[in-house]
């Protein structure tokens, strides 16, 4: 209602960690397929800077003497009773032979690709410029994602120590804890024609999967395989891919899944993956990233004059979503 939508507008909110925004779009598509709605807005918002601390067992047990133990849900970025997701990622990357050097190179590439894309104005259609008023200071104009580090070098990345007992995962080849929000307006083709609106792109197919909870980096690869099969589209027909950089190891492992661990084929897939950077450079406000990926791919295809794109994202304890976007006939 604060966004100005009529109070009669049905809404729902849910938390599927990183896959949330893509799943929100999928939920709207399902309602359209059922004939229940014609128009929807799907997306997500995360504010890690406002993440509360957790105190367990206080509500009904009461508290009289001694210290109160507070948990930080962002510490080690894991789930209670499970490994930190960085540790699982590190283990799976090791199994696939994805080295620390490869992960650092991918992280560096992400910053380079994002910087080039931003300078070329590729994100102008996607980013809403914000004026941030600061007491006693000049108004700050936010027109670029804060995660981007133009001064990043391979040498600097190689000097960072691994986190949480990992062998290869560092703060440099992982995304930051970012604030952000994304929203996509989508509708049936019939409704768009009635409103005389020209779509940016078409959602061809979407899927949600889950695998064993400690296998997260493989998730996007398996989700892409499934959505391609659903749509009857081959990987060779895909012009652009984005696999969210929950860690640099995630796209690297998922590409190994897609190519059957064929190193030559992996190199070819890498060339069309994350060409404008991804979460390591753009940032990863978890519940917003899935819809941002869909939007970025649609705009990229439009600049290219059309074609197919596939986007995929993993979520906590090895969920994964994938979608196929099409622009043109």
C-alpha positions, -999 to 999 in steps of 0.1 A, spaced: 0 0 0 29 24 7 40 18 -29 7 32 -41 -10 0 -51 -47 -3 -44 -55 -19 -10 -75 -45 -29 -43 -58 -45 -35 -94 -33 0 -99 -21 23 -125 -6 58 -126 9 80 -156 15 116 -164 21 134 -190 0 168 -173 6 186 -164 -27 161 -180 -50 132 -159 -36 128 -132 -63 130 -157 -92 105 -179 -74 82 -149 -68 81 -143 -106 74 -180 -111 45 -178 -85 30 -150 -106 34 -170 -138 16 -200 -122 -13 -177 -112 -15 -165 -148 -15 -200 -162 -44 -208 -138 -63 -178 -153 -65 -161 -119 -45 -130 -128 -32 -111 -158 -6 -88 -142 19 -92 -114 49 -76 -99 76 -101 -86 108 -94 -69 126 -92 -35 144 -69 -10 172 -76 14 188 -53 39 217 -70 55 227 -38 72 195 -41 92 197 -78 100 187 -84 136 206 -105 161 188 -136 175 181 -145 211 167 -180 214 144 -194 242 137 -160 258 100 -155 251 84 -182 274 114 -194 294 120 -160 309 154 -147 321 166 -138 355 204 -138 360 235 -142 338 245 -131 303 222 -133 273 237 -151 243 229 -134 210 234 -151 177 245 -133 145 227 -150 116 253 -135 92 283 -150 109 296 -178 87 264 -173 66 251 -207 74 220 -224 88 216 -237 123 227 -273 125 243 -272 90 277 -263 76 284 -227 65 275 -225 28 310 -214 21 324 -246 36 300 -268 15 309 -247 -16 346 -251 -9 343 -289 -5 323 -293 -38 347 -271 -57 375 -293 -45 358 -324 -58 355 -308 -92 391 -296 -93 381 -260 -93 412 -243 -79 417 -212 -57 434 -196 -87 404 -202 -110 380 -188 -84 401 -156 -80 404 -152 -118 366 -155 -121 361 -129 -93 385 -105 -111 367 -112 -144 334 -103 -127 346 -69 -117 362 -62 -151 330 -72 -169 308 -52 -147 330 -21 -149 331 -23 -187 293 -28 -189 286 1 -166 308 25 -185 290 14 -217 257 24 -200 243 -11 -200 228 -8 -165 211 26 -171 177 10 -179 179 -13 -149 191 9 -120 168 35 -103 191 63 -93 187 73 -57 193 106 -39 205 99 -4 202 129 19 230 131 45 227 155 75 252 182 72 267 168 39 259 170 2 233 148 -11 248 115 -22 238 102 -57 238 64 -59 239 54 -95 262 24 -94 262 -8 -74 283 -3 -43 299 -38 -44 319 -30 -75 357 -26 -68 374 -10 -98 408 -13 -80 405 -51 -78 435 -70 -91 445 -107 -92 474 -99 -69 452 -84 -43 427 -113 -45 455 -139 -42 466 -123 -9 433 -127 9 430 -155 35 403 -182 31 373 -178 54 358 -202 80 383 -229 75 379 -231 37 408 -239 14 399 -216 -15 368 -194 -7 378 -159 4 360 -125 9 373 -116 -26 359 -145 -46 325 -143 -28 299 -115 -29 293 -89 -2 265 -86 23 245 -61 3 213 -41 6 191 -40 -25 157 -45 -41 144 -56 -74 110 -57 -90 97 -70 -124 64 -61 -139 51 -89 -160 18 -99 -176 1 -121 -202 7 -112 -238 -30 -106 -243 -30 -80 -215 2 -63 -228 -15 -60 -263 -46 -45 -247 -25 -19 -229 -4 -13 -260 28 -21 -241 59 -36 -258 75 -63 -237 112 -62 -230 113 -99 -232 93 -131 -229 96 -157 -201 97 -190 -219 100 -214 -189 109 -215 -152 117 -242 -127 126 -247 -90 146 -276 -78 164 -288 -47 193 -312 -43 213 -326 -14 218 -297 11 256 -298 10 258 -297 -29 248 -261 -34 273 -251 -62 258 -279 -85 222 -266 -81 221 -240 -109 237 -264 -133 210 -290 -127 183 -264 -127 195 -251 -161 194 -287 -175 159 -291 -163 145 -258 -177 162 -264 -211 145 -298 -212 111 -283 -203 114 -256 -230 128 -279 -257 158 -256 -261 194 -268 -263 223 -251 -246 238 -243 -280 207 -221 -287 214 -200 -257 232 -167 -264 238 -154 -229 239 -171 -194 240 -157 -159 247 -180 -130 246 -161 -98 280 -157 -81 270 -168 -46 307 -177 -47 330 -178 -78 329 -215 -74 292 -217 -81 292 -208 -118 325 -227 -123 310 -259 -108 276 -255 -125 293 -251 -159 311 -284 -152 277 -299 -145 264 -286 -178 293 -297 -199 298 -331 -183 332 -320 -170 345 -315 -206 371 -288 -201 371 -275 -237 333 -273 -237 334 -256 -203 356 -228 -217 331 -222 -245 302 -220 -220 322 -196 -198 326 -172 -227 289 -164 -227 284 -166 -189 282 -135 -167 294 -113 -194 283 -82 -175 296 -94 -142 274 -109 -115 271 -109 -77 308 -106 -69 308 -72 -86 271 -63 -86 264 -74 -51 241 -100 -37 211 -87 -17 199 -123 -14 162 -122 -19 165 -96 -47 191 -113 -70 169 -137 -89 147 -111 -104 177 -89 -111 193 -117 -132 161 -120 -153 160 -83 -159 197 -81 -168 194 -109 -193 163 -94 -210 180 -61 -215 212 -78 -228 192 -98 -254 174 -66 -265 207 -49 -271 218 -79 -291 187 -78 -313 171 -109 -298 178 -145 -289 176 -168 -259 191 -164 -224 191 -186 -194 196 -175 -158 200 -196 -127 206 -190 -90 213 -213 -60 198 -209 -26 205 -219 10 207 -257 16 209 -263 -22 177 -251 -37 180 -237 -72 158 -218 -97 163 -213 -134 145 -195 -162 147 -190 -199 142 -155 -214 135 -149 -251 136 -116 -270 123 -114 -306 105 -139 -328 
